[in-house]
């Protein structure tokens, strides 16, 4: 039977590999069903206790057995089976408006008095999905992957904040930027009308005023250009200045290393934020008939990440929020073909950055604090921000994990010099040496074979599917690994270069 959650969805094709894999997959489906039932019961009881933990441990054990069998049979392990979670803790999100909470409770009590039988016949209502709902949020301690949250809570709480930053209480979103230590330095770039900067100031005013957090906010435009395009920003700038925020104009987000705030390790930033970046051809003004080519947006991200990584603290984070569908991660609700996305994970990998976390941007919460989008055709006109996703990146380092694996495919071709000796097992053994199992997964699949009529030699083309959750695999890095593997094949007893 198919899996009941995202923990097991997409694994059906494994069942055709062998009878033993089919058996272990069925066992995993059963364990997943038990885990989901335990979760549903715990949600009704408002208590995630030992039963959920026990079922989850049993699921992990069954999953590991399936992984071992796949590796034994040299079958690529799908990314769903590589998820690890060290600890699970549920926290209750506080109401943002205490008055609304009190009135809601009072109203509920009156309804209970009028209709006491409802309490006995109705199950507890599913928490609403508004910013003031008091819905259950999930926080994770230690390395984690976002997919478990999706699997357990997605159907009923699609707007739940998803975090892998290790924060155990409070929201992890653009209003807080995670758990900022005393003395943290925050840099906001490309903030059009500075309304996001105002949001962050209002949400952290006491810490900023006391100097506990140092905040620098910037825009690409000069102050004159800014006020001409966004007249309402005058009041925002005044509020930022009076609140203790450092404001700078004319700062290019792709050349951060060239500015004076990069002077030694002590002045590196703990958080760098870039919301809704985009490349606007000719400044974006009057371009109704011009399409902003997607490769321009990708190049903007590549250049920004290359620059930002140079002024980012070793344990810092880069937050980039994109509109729905642009990023191209598995979290997207608005699905696009890979080639139609900005491929943000691959862009960041060029600068050695891992996707540590991804979660939906709390647009409503930001709006309540004064945020509004501008910049459509470089004017004070809004663009669509619903279902936007905040992507959180960190430097690649031992022990750090990406919430989604980065994936590449590379094709290699060679002559088979000894057809009696050659097997796919031998080929896999040669390839595997160049993609260590500790940090990467690789699988091979035959794409094409050709026999030369004159020489009788056989040529084969294989596809390498490569992925990693711990390495920032850039295009150049993957190309070098694939070339090294091909060179080893061409030097083996069974292979030779197609150039010969």
Secondary structure by P-SEA (a helix, b strand, c coil): ccccccccccccccccccaaaaaaaaaaaaaaaaaaaaaaaaaaaccccaaaaaaaaaaaaaaaaaaaaaaaacccccccccccccbbbbbbbccccaaaaaaaaaaaaaaaaacccccccccccccccccccccbbbbbcccccaaaaaacccccccccccccccccccccccccccccccbbbbbbcccccaaaaaaaaaacaaaaaaccbbbbbbbcccaaaaaaacccaaaaaaaaaaabbbbbccccccccccccccccccccccbbbbcbbbbbcccccccccccccaaaaaaaaaaaaaaaaaaccccbbbbbbbccccccccccccccccccccaaaaaaaaaccccccccccaaaaaaaabbbbccccccccccccccbbbbbbbcccccccccbbbbbbbbbbbbbcccccccaaaaaaaaaaacccccbbbbbbbcbbbbbccccbbbbbbbbbbbbccccccaaaaaaaaaaaaaaaaaccccccccc
